[in-house]
Amino acid sequence: MSTDTLKTVANTLADYCRTDKEEQGLSELYASDAVSVEATEGPSGDRVATGLEAIRGKHQWWADNFEVHAAGVDGPFLHGDDRFSLIFDIDATHKQSGQRQAMKEVAVYSLNDAGKIAREEFFYTM
């Protein structure tokens, strides 16, 4: 894979995240067997979501449970010819509890040989 492919995928995903087009990013940029890994267990008790539909399920869970007041995306930051990261700053309220919080997380994305996102890993403060 070329560095140009990495740059294109990284910049496209960052742009989609900045413009609330995450679903388009999932459809266009992710491999069907992509894996998403959280820093801690999620509501389902798992840290790992395997497959594009499971990752879509994570996005739906987030939309169902949080009201986002503001969000920012820094990057992309490239690493070699197959990985990049983004930094997300999010101001959101948990709908059920009403608790508002500022969140910051680093996401690291790995591309497969076809130039699709095959793995994403999220890092955040506890």
DSSP file (Angstrom, degrees, kcal/mol; ACC not computed):
  #  RESIDUE AA STRUCTURE BP1 BP2  ACC     N-H-->O    O-->H-N    N-H-->O    O-->H-N    TCO  KAPPA ALPHA  PHI   PSI    X-CA   Y-CA   Z-CA
    1    1 A M              0   0    0      0, 0.0     2,-0.2     0, 0.0   113,-0.1   0.000 360.0 360.0 360.0 148.6    0.0    0.0    0.0
    2    2 A S     >  -     0   0    0      1,-0.1     4,-1.8    80,-0.0     3,-0.1  -0.548 360.0-121.3 -96.1 159.9    1.2    3.5   -0.7
    3    3 A T  H  > S+     0   0    0      1,-0.2     4,-2.7     2,-0.2     5,-0.2   0.827 114.4  61.9 -64.1 -31.2    1.6    6.5    1.5
    4    4 A D  H  > S+     0   0    0      2,-0.2     4,-2.4     1,-0.2    -1,-0.2   0.903 102.7  49.4 -61.9 -40.8   -0.8    8.3   -0.8
    5    5 A T  H  > S+     0   0    0      2,-0.2     4,-2.7     1,-0.2     5,-0.3   0.932 111.0  49.9 -62.6 -45.3   -3.6    5.7    0.0
    6    6 A L  H  X S+     0   0    0     -4,-1.8     4,-2.8     1,-0.2     5,-0.2   0.933 111.3  48.5 -58.5 -47.5   -2.9    6.2    3.7
    7    7 A K  H  X S+     0   0    0     -4,-2.7     4,-2.8     1,-0.2     5,-0.3   0.909 112.2  49.2 -59.9 -43.1   -3.2   10.0    3.4
    8    8 A T  H  X S+     0   0    0     -4,-2.4     4,-2.4     2,-0.2    -2,-0.2   0.945 114.5  43.2 -63.1 -49.4   -6.4    9.7    1.4
    9    9 A V  H  X S+     0   0    0     -4,-2.7     4,-2.7     2,-0.2     5,-0.2   0.932 116.4  48.2 -62.7 -45.9   -8.1    7.4    3.8
   10   10 A A  H  X S+     0   0    0     -4,-2.8     4,-2.4    -5,-0.3    -2,-0.2   0.933 114.9  43.7 -62.5 -48.0   -6.9    9.3    6.9
   11   11 A N  H  X S+     0   0    0     -4,-2.8     4,-2.4    -5,-0.2    -1,-0.2   0.883 113.9  51.2 -66.3 -37.9   -7.9   12.7    5.5
   12   12 A T  H  X S+     0   0    0     -4,-2.4     4,-2.6    -5,-0.3    -2,-0.2   0.936 111.3  46.8 -65.6 -46.2  -11.3   11.4    4.3
   13   13 A L  H  X S+     0   0    0     -4,-2.7     4,-2.6     2,-0.2     5,-0.2   0.933 112.2  50.6 -61.7 -44.6  -12.1    9.8    7.7
   14   14 A A  H  X S+     0   0    0     -4,-2.4     4,-2.0    -5,-0.2    -1,-0.2   0.922 111.6  48.2 -58.5 -44.1  -11.1   13.0    9.5
   15   15 A D  H  X S+     0   0    0     -4,-2.4     4,-1.3     2,-0.2    -1,-0.2   0.916 111.0  50.2 -63.3 -43.4  -13.3   15.1    7.2
   16   16 A Y  H  <>S+     0   0    0     -4,-2.6     5,-3.2     1,-0.2     3,-0.3   0.904 110.8  49.7 -62.0 -40.9  -16.2   12.7    7.7
   17   17 A C  H ><5S+     0   0    0     -4,-2.6     3,-0.8     1,-0.2    -1,-0.2   0.873 110.1  51.1 -66.0 -35.7  -15.9   12.8   11.5
   18   18 A R  H 3<5S+     0   0    0     -4,-2.0    -1,-0.2     1,-0.2    -2,-0.2   0.750 115.4  41.9 -70.9 -23.6  -15.7   16.6   11.4
   19   19 A T  T 3<5S-     0   0    0     -4,-1.3    -1,-0.2    -3,-0.3    -2,-0.2   0.101 114.4-107.2-115.0  21.3  -18.9   16.9    9.3
   20   20 A D  T < 5S+     0   0    0     -3,-0.8    -3,-0.2     1,-0.1     3,-0.2   0.851  82.5 125.3  57.1  39.0  -21.1   14.2   11.0
   21   21 A K     >< +     0   0    0     -5,-3.2     4,-1.8    -6,-0.2     3,-0.3  -0.197  17.5 132.8-116.4  39.7  -20.7   11.8    8.1
   22   22 A E  H  >  +     0   0    0     -6,-0.3     4,-2.5     1,-0.2     5,-0.2   0.869  69.9  57.3 -60.2 -37.7  -19.4    8.8   10.1
   23   23 A E  H  > S+     0   0    0      1,-0.2     4,-2.4     2,-0.2    -1,-0.2   0.899 105.6  50.3 -61.4 -40.3  -21.8    6.4    8.5
   24   24 A Q  H  > S+     0   0    0     -3,-0.3     4,-2.4     1,-0.2     5,-0.3   0.897 109.7  51.9 -63.3 -39.3  -20.4    7.4    5.1
   25   25 A G  H  X>S+     0   0    0     -4,-1.8     4,-2.8     2,-0.2     5,-0.6   0.913 108.8  49.8 -62.6 -43.0  -17.0    6.7    6.4
   26   26 A L  H  X5S+     0   0    0     -4,-2.5     4,-1.1     1,-0.2    -2,-0.2   0.932 114.1  45.6 -60.3 -45.4  -18.0    3.3    7.7
   27   27 A S  H  <5S+     0   0    0     -4,-2.4    -2,-0.2    -5,-0.2    -1,-0.2   0.881 124.7  30.0 -67.2 -39.2  -19.5    2.4    4.3
   28   28 A E  H  <5S+     0   0    0     -4,-2.4    -2,-0.2    -5,-0.2    -3,-0.2   0.838 127.3  32.1 -91.0 -35.6  -16.6    3.7    2.2
   29   29 A L  H  <5S+     0   0    0     -4,-2.8    88,-3.3    -5,-0.3     2,-0.3   0.640  96.8  83.5-105.9 -17.0  -13.5    3.3    4.2
   30   30 A Y  E  <<S-a  117   0A   0     -4,-1.1     2,-0.2    -5,-0.6    88,-0.2  -0.663  71.2-123.1 -97.9 145.1  -13.9    0.2    6.5
   31   31 A A  E >   -     0   0A   0     86,-2.7     3,-1.7    -2,-0.3    20,-0.1  -0.521  28.0-119.1 -73.3 150.0  -13.3   -3.5    5.7
   32   32 A S  E 3  S+     0   0A   0      1,-0.3    20,-2.3    -2,-0.2    21,-0.3   0.775 115.6  45.6 -64.3 -24.8  -16.3   -5.7    6.2
   33   33 A D  E 3  S+     0   0A   0     18,-0.2    -1,-0.3    19,-0.1    18,-0.1   0.063  84.8 147.4-104.7  23.9  -14.4   -7.7    8.8
   34   34 A A  E <   -     0   0A   0     -3,-1.7    17,-3.5    83,-0.1     2,-0.4  -0.149  38.1-140.7 -59.1 154.9  -12.9   -4.6   10.6
   35   35 A V  E     -aB 119  50A   0     83,-2.0    85,-2.2    15,-0.2     2,-0.4  -0.964   9.6-161.4-121.9 136.3  -12.3   -4.8   14.4
   36   36 A S  E     -aB 120  49A   0     13,-2.8    13,-2.7    -2,-0.4     2,-0.5  -0.979   7.5-166.9-119.7 128.7  -12.9   -2.0   16.9
   37   37 A V  E     -aB 121  48A   0     83,-2.8    85,-2.4    -2,-0.4    11,-0.2  -0.963   3.1-159.0-123.0 121.4  -11.1   -2.1   20.3
   38   38 A E        -     0   0    0      9,-2.9    85,-0.1    -2,-0.5     4,-0.1  -0.546  27.5-120.7 -91.0 161.3  -12.1    0.1   23.2
   39   39 A A  S    S+     0   0    0     -2,-0.2     2,-0.3     2,-0.1    -1,-0.1   0.802  96.1  16.1 -71.3 -29.7   -9.8    0.8   26.2
   40   40 A T  S    S-     0   0    0      7,-0.1    -2,-0.1     6,-0.1     6,-0.1  -0.854 102.2 -70.3-135.7 170.9  -12.4   -0.6   28.6
   41   41 A E        -     0   0    0     -2,-0.3     6,-0.2     4,-0.1    -2,-0.1  -0.363  48.8-143.1 -63.1 140.4  -15.4   -2.9   28.4
   42   42 A G    >   -     0   0    0      4,-2.5     3,-1.9    -4,-0.1    -1,-0.1  -0.173  40.2 -75.5 -90.9-169.9  -18.5   -1.3   26.8
   43   43 A P  T 3  S+     0   0    0      0, 0.0    -2,-0.1     0, 0.0    -1,-0.0   0.755 131.5  56.8 -62.8 -24.4  -22.1   -1.7   27.8
   44   44 A S  T 3  S-     0   0    0      2,-0.3     3,-0.1     1,-0.0    -3,-0.0   0.544 118.2-111.4 -82.9  -5.7  -22.2   -5.2   26.2
   45   45 A G  S <  S+     0   0    0     -3,-1.9     2,-0.3     1,-0.3    -4,-0.1   0.420  84.3 107.5  90.9  -1.2  -19.3   -6.3   28.4
   46   46 A D        -     0   0    0      1,-0.1    -4,-2.5    -6,-0.1    -1,-0.3  -0.812  54.2-161.9-111.2 150.8  -16.9   -6.5   25.5
   47   47 A R  S    S+     0   0    0     -2,-0.3    -9,-2.9    -6,-0.2     2,-0.4   0.631  78.9  66.5 -93.3 -20.5  -13.9   -4.4   24.5
   48   48 A V  E     -B   37   0A   0    -11,-0.2     2,-0.5    -6,-0.1   -11,-0.2  -0.882  56.7-170.7-114.6 130.9  -13.9   -5.7   21.0
   49   49 A A  E     -B   36   0A   0    -13,-2.7   -13,-2.8    -2,-0.4     2,-0.5  -0.985  15.0-159.1-114.3 125.1  -16.5   -5.4   18.2
   50   50 A T  E     +B   35   0A   0     -2,-0.5     4,-0.3   -15,-0.2   -15,-0.2  -0.915  51.9  19.9-112.1 125.3  -15.8   -7.6   15.2
   51   51 A G  S  > S-     0   0    0    -17,-3.5     4,-1.9    -2,-0.5     3,-0.3   0.081  86.9 -87.4  99.6 150.0  -17.3   -6.8   11.8
   52   52 A L  H  > S+     0   0    0    -20,-2.3     4,-2.5     1,-0.2     5,-0.2   0.854 124.5  54.4 -60.2 -38.6  -18.7   -3.7   10.2
   53   53 A E  H  > S+     0   0    0    -21,-0.3     4,-1.9     1,-0.2    -1,-0.2   0.883 107.6  50.4 -66.4 -36.5  -22.2   -4.3   11.6
   54   54 A A  H  > S+     0   0    0     -3,-0.3     4,-1.5    -4,-0.3    -1,-0.2   0.882 110.6  49.6 -66.7 -37.2  -20.9   -4.6   15.1
   55   55 A I  H  X S+     0   0    0     -4,-1.9     4,-1.9     2,-0.2    -2,-0.2   0.900 108.8  52.1 -68.5 -40.1  -19.0   -1.3   14.7
   56   56 A R  H  X S+     0   0    0     -4,-2.5     4,-2.3     1,-0.2    -2,-0.2   0.892 105.8  56.5 -59.7 -38.0  -22.2    0.3   13.3
   57   57 A G  H  X S+     0   0    0     -4,-1.9     4,-2.5     1,-0.2    -1,-0.2   0.874 104.1  52.2 -61.4 -38.2  -23.9   -1.0   16.5
   58   58 A K  H  X S+     0   0    0     -4,-1.5     4,-2.3     2,-0.2    -1,-0.2   0.917 109.2  49.7 -62.9 -43.1  -21.4    0.9   18.6
   59   59 A H  H  X S+     0   0    0     -4,-1.9     4,-2.3     1,-0.2    -2,-0.2   0.902 111.4  48.9 -62.4 -40.9  -22.1    4.1   16.7
   60   60 A Q  H  X S+     0   0    0     -4,-2.3     4,-2.5     2,-0.2    -2,-0.2   0.909 108.7  53.0 -66.5 -41.7  -25.9    3.6   17.2
   61   61 A W  H  X S+     0   0    0     -4,-2.5     4,-1.5     1,-0.2    -2,-0.2   0.926 109.9  49.2 -58.0 -44.6  -25.4    2.9   21.0
   62   62 A W  H  X S+     0   0    0     -4,-2.3     4,-2.0     1,-0.2     3,-0.5   0.942 111.9  47.6 -60.2 -48.7  -23.4    6.2   21.2
   63   63 A A  H  < S+     0   0    0     -4,-2.3    -1,-0.2     1,-0.2    -2,-0.2   0.860 112.9  49.6 -62.2 -36.1  -26.1    8.2   19.4
   64   64 A D  H  < S+     0   0    0     -4,-2.5    -1,-0.2     1,-0.2    -2,-0.2   0.768 120.5  34.3 -72.5 -25.7  -28.9    6.6   21.5
   65   65 A N  H  < S+     0   0    0     -4,-1.5    30,-2.5    -3,-0.5    31,-0.4   0.567 111.7  53.7-111.3 -11.3  -27.1    7.4   24.8
   66   66 A F  E  <  -C   94   0A   0     -4,-2.0     2,-0.6    28,-0.2    28,-0.2  -0.981  55.9-151.3-133.3 139.6  -25.3   10.7   24.4
   67   67 A E  E     -C   93   0A   0     26,-2.6    26,-2.5    -2,-0.4     2,-0.6  -0.945  24.3-146.3-101.6 119.6  -26.2   14.2   23.3
   68   68 A V  E     +C   92   0A   0     -2,-0.6    24,-0.3    24,-0.2     3,-0.1  -0.775  22.0 176.9 -93.0 123.3  -23.1   15.8   21.7
   69   69 A H  E    S-     0   0A   0     22,-3.1     2,-0.3    -2,-0.6    23,-0.2   0.794  72.0  -4.3 -91.4 -35.0  -22.8   19.6   22.3
   70   70 A A  E     -C   91   0A   0     21,-1.5    21,-2.9     2,-0.0    -1,-0.4  -0.981  62.1-175.2-157.7 147.8  -19.4   20.0   20.6
   71   71 A A  E     -C   90   0A   0     -2,-0.3     2,-0.3    19,-0.2    19,-0.2  -0.995   2.0-171.2-148.6 143.3  -16.8   17.8   19.0
   72   72 A G  E     -C   89   0A   0     17,-2.7    17,-2.2    -2,-0.3     2,-0.4  -0.961   8.2-155.4-133.9 153.0  -13.4   18.4   17.5
   73   73 A V  E     -C   88   0A   0     -2,-0.3     2,-0.4    15,-0.2    15,-0.2  -0.992   6.4-166.4-130.9 123.8  -11.0   16.3   15.5
   74   74 A D  E     -C   87   0A   0     13,-2.9    13,-2.3    -2,-0.4     3,-0.2  -0.868  42.8 -29.1-105.7 144.1   -7.3   16.8   15.4
   75   75 A G  E     -     0   0A   0     -2,-0.4     2,-0.2     1,-0.3    11,-0.1  -0.612  33.3-122.8 110.7-171.4   -5.1   15.1   12.8
   76   76 A P  E     -     0   0A   0      0, 0.0     2,-0.5     0, 0.0    -1,-0.3   0.273  37.8-168.9 -85.1 157.2   -4.6   12.9   11.0
   77   77 A F  E     -C   85   0A   0      8,-2.3     8,-2.2    -3,-0.2     2,-0.2  -0.979  16.4-143.6-114.8 116.2   -1.2   11.9   12.3
   78   78 A L  E     -C   84   0A   0     -2,-0.5     2,-0.4     6,-0.2     6,-0.3  -0.511  16.4-171.6 -88.5 149.4    0.4    9.3   10.0
   79   79 A H  E >>  -C   83   0A   0      4,-2.8     4,-1.4    -2,-0.2     3,-0.9  -0.920  59.5 -45.6-140.6 110.2    2.6    6.4   11.0
   80   80 A G  T 34 S-     0   0    0     -2,-0.4    -1,-0.1     1,-0.2   -74,-0.0  -0.350  96.1 -56.4  64.7-146.4    4.4    4.4    8.3
   81   81 A D  T 34 S+     0   0    0     -3,-0.1    -1,-0.2     1,-0.1   -75,-0.2   0.250 132.5  40.8-115.3  12.6    2.3    3.5    5.3
   82   82 A D  T <4 S+     0   0    0     -3,-0.9    29,-2.9     1,-0.1     2,-0.3   0.368 102.2  59.8-141.1   7.4   -0.5    1.6    7.0
   83   83 A R  E  <  +CD  79 110A   0     -4,-1.4    -4,-2.8    27,-0.2     2,-0.3  -0.987  45.1 163.5-140.2 150.6   -1.5    3.5   10.3
   84   84 A F  E     -CD  78 109A   0     25,-1.9    25,-3.4    -2,-0.3     2,-0.3  -0.970  18.2-144.2-152.7 164.8   -2.8    6.8   11.4
   85   85 A S  E     -CD  77 108A   0     -8,-2.2    -8,-2.3    -2,-0.3     2,-0.3  -0.936   4.5-162.5-132.7 158.9   -4.4    8.4   14.4
   86   86 A L  E     - D   0 107A   0     21,-2.1    21,-2.9    -2,-0.3     2,-0.5  -0.957  14.7-140.2-131.0 150.9   -7.0   11.1   15.2
   87   87 A I  E     -CD  74 106A   0    -13,-2.3   -13,-2.9    -2,-0.3     2,-0.5  -0.973  17.9-159.1-114.8 126.0   -7.6   12.9   18.4
   88   88 A F  E     -CD  73 105A   0     17,-3.1    17,-2.3    -2,-0.5     2,-0.5  -0.892   9.6-169.0-108.2 131.9  -11.2   13.5   19.4
   89   89 A D  E     -CD  72 104A   0    -17,-2.2   -17,-2.7    -2,-0.5     2,-0.4  -0.989  18.2-179.6-114.2 123.9  -12.4   16.2   21.8
   90   90 A I  E     -CD  71 103A   0     13,-3.0    13,-3.5    -2,-0.5     2,-0.6  -0.986  24.4-164.7-133.0 133.3  -16.1   15.7   22.8
   91   91 A D  E     +CD  70 102A   0    -21,-2.9   -22,-3.1    -2,-0.4   -21,-1.5  -0.967  36.8 154.6-111.1 111.0  -18.4   17.6   25.0
   92   92 A A  E     -CD  68 101A   0      9,-2.4     9,-3.0    -2,-0.6     2,-0.5  -0.951  39.0-137.0-142.3 156.2  -21.4   15.4   25.6
   93   93 A T  E     -CD  67 100A   0    -26,-2.5   -26,-2.6    -2,-0.3     2,-0.6  -0.961  24.2-127.0-114.8 130.0  -24.2   14.6   28.1
   94   94 A H  E  >  -C   66   0A   0      5,-2.9     4,-2.8    -2,-0.5     5,-0.4  -0.663  22.7-146.2 -72.3 118.2  -25.2   11.1   29.0
   95   95 A K  T  4 S+     0   0    0    -30,-2.5    -1,-0.2    -2,-0.6   -29,-0.1   0.863  90.4  47.3 -60.5 -41.5  -28.9   11.1   28.3
   96   96 A Q  T  4 S+     0   0    0    -31,-0.4    -1,-0.2     1,-0.2   -30,-0.1   0.912 124.7  28.1 -69.9 -43.2  -30.0    8.8   31.1
   97   97 A S  T  4 S-     0   0    0      2,-0.1    -2,-0.2    -3,-0.0    -1,-0.2   0.698  93.9-132.8 -92.2 -20.5  -28.1   10.4   33.9
   98   98 A G     <  +     0   0    0     -4,-2.8     2,-0.5     1,-0.3    -3,-0.1   0.523  53.7 149.9  77.9   4.8  -27.9   13.9   32.6
   99   99 A Q        -     0   0    0     -5,-0.4    -5,-2.9    -6,-0.1     2,-0.4  -0.601  33.1-155.4 -77.3 123.0  -24.2   14.0   33.4
  100  100 A R  E     +D   93   0A   0     -2,-0.5     2,-0.3    -7,-0.3    -7,-0.3  -0.794  20.0 170.1 -97.7 139.9  -22.2   16.3   31.1
  101  101 A Q  E     -D   92   0A   0     -9,-3.0    -9,-2.4    -2,-0.4     2,-0.5  -0.998  34.6-127.1-150.4 152.0  -18.6   15.6   30.5
  102  102 A A  E     -D   91   0A   0     -2,-0.3     2,-0.4   -11,-0.2   -11,-0.2  -0.861  33.9-170.3 -95.8 131.7  -15.6   16.6   28.4
  103  103 A M  E     -D   90   0A   0    -13,-3.5   -13,-3.0    -2,-0.5     2,-0.4  -0.933  13.4-172.1-126.3 147.0  -13.9   13.6   26.8
  104  104 A K  E     +D   89   0A   0     -2,-0.4    21,-0.7   -15,-0.2     2,-0.3  -0.997  13.8 168.7-136.4 133.1  -10.7   13.3   24.9
  105  105 A E  E     -DE  88 124A   0    -17,-2.3   -17,-3.1    -2,-0.4     2,-0.5  -0.995  27.5-138.4-144.7 152.4   -9.5   10.1   23.1
  106  106 A V  E     -DE  87 123A   0     17,-2.9    17,-2.9    -2,-0.3     2,-0.5  -0.918  18.6-161.2-106.2 132.9   -6.9    9.0   20.7
  107  107 A A  E     -DE  86 122A   0    -21,-2.9   -21,-2.1    -2,-0.5     2,-0.5  -0.970   0.9-161.4-117.1 129.9   -7.9    6.6   17.9
  108  108 A V  E     -DE  85 121A   0     13,-2.8    13,-2.2    -2,-0.5     2,-0.4  -0.951   9.3-163.8-112.0 126.5   -5.4    4.6   16.1
  109  109 A Y  E     -DE  84 120A   0    -25,-3.4   -25,-1.9    -2,-0.5     2,-0.4  -0.902   4.3-161.7-114.6 136.9   -6.4    3.1   12.7
  110  110 A S  E     -DE  83 119A   0      9,-2.8     8,-3.0    -2,-0.4     9,-1.5  -0.966  10.5-146.6-118.8 135.0   -4.7    0.3   10.8
  111  111 A L  E     - E   0 117A   0    -29,-2.9     6,-0.2    -2,-0.4     2,-0.1  -0.723   9.2-135.3 -99.4 148.2   -5.3   -0.3    7.1
  112  112 A N    >   -     0   0    0      4,-2.7     3,-2.0    -2,-0.3    -1,-0.1  -0.294  41.4 -86.8 -87.4-178.4   -5.2   -3.7    5.3
  113  113 A D  T 3  S+     0   0    0      1,-0.3    -1,-0.1     2,-0.1    -2,-0.0   0.720 127.8  59.1 -64.9 -20.8   -3.5   -4.4    2.0
  114  114 A A  T 3  S-     0   0    0      2,-0.1    -1,-0.3  -113,-0.1     3,-0.1   0.444 119.5-108.5 -86.6  -0.4   -6.6   -3.3    0.1
  115  115 A G  S <  S+     0   0    0     -3,-2.0     2,-0.3     1,-0.3    -2,-0.1   0.702  77.4 129.3  81.9  19.7   -6.4    0.2    1.7
  116  116 A K  S    S-     0   0    0    -86,-0.0    -4,-2.7  -107,-0.0     2,-0.5  -0.776  70.5 -99.2-104.6 151.7   -9.4   -0.3    4.0
  117  117 A I  E     +aE  30 111A   0    -88,-3.3   -86,-2.7    -2,-0.3    -6,-0.3  -0.587  44.8 170.1 -70.1 119.9   -9.6    0.3    7.7
  118  118 A A  E     +     0   0A   0     -8,-3.0   -83,-2.0    -2,-0.5     2,-0.3   0.617  62.0  20.2-105.7 -20.2   -9.1   -3.1    9.3
  119  119 A R  E     -aE  35 110A   0     -9,-1.5    -9,-2.8   -85,-0.2     2,-0.4  -0.987  54.7-173.2-154.1 138.9   -8.7   -2.1   12.9
  120  120 A E  E     -aE  36 109A   0    -85,-2.2   -83,-2.8    -2,-0.3     2,-0.4  -0.998   7.7-169.7-131.4 139.8   -9.4    0.8   15.2
  121  121 A E  E     -aE  37 108A   0    -13,-2.2   -13,-2.8    -2,-0.4     2,-0.4  -0.994   8.9-150.2-131.4 135.8   -8.2    1.2   18.8
  122  122 A F  E     - E   0 107A   0    -85,-2.4     2,-0.4    -2,-0.4   -15,-0.2  -0.890  10.2-173.0-112.8 136.1   -9.3    3.9   21.2
  123  123 A F  E     + E   0 106A   0    -17,-2.9   -17,-2.9    -2,-0.4     2,-0.3  -0.987  16.4 154.2-126.0 132.2   -7.2    5.3   24.1
  124  124 A Y  E     - E   0 105A   0     -2,-0.4   -19,-0.2   -19,-0.2     2,-0.1  -0.984  44.5 -91.3-153.3 163.8   -8.6    7.7   26.7
  125  125 A T              0   0    0    -21,-0.7   -21,-0.1    -2,-0.3    -2,-0.0  -0.446 360.0 360.0 -74.7 151.4   -8.0    8.8   30.2
  126  126 A M              0   0    0     -2,-0.1    -1,-0.1     0, 0.0     0, 0.0   0.399 360.0 360.0-100.7 360.0  -10.0    7.0   32.9
